[in-house]
Amino acid sequence: MPEPGSKKFDRRRAQLRREAEDHGVPDKHANEEAKERLEGDPHWQTHGPRTERGLGPKGQRNERDDQHGS
């Protein structure tokens, strides 16, 4: 799944921004509207760290993260 910051995510955001502009949304609001649409779509939302290392230092993780990573 594409995540925020990925090339696919950025391309989709640009496409949604163009669509908003084509429907009369001012430039300064089109980017925000595209971002909100992507945040509301579960396909484009982040799913957290992919590795145990991504959870941070072992001593600073909460119990839920330890159970998820180990």
Number of C-alpha atoms within 10 A of each C-alpha: 11 15 16 15 9 10 11 14 18 15 11 16 22 16 13 19 22 16 14 19 17 11 10 9 15 11 12 9 12 22 19 14 17 19 18 12 14 19 14 10 9 10 12 17 15 13 11 9 11 9 9 14 10 10 17 12 9 11 7 10 11 10 8 8 14 14 8 9 13 6
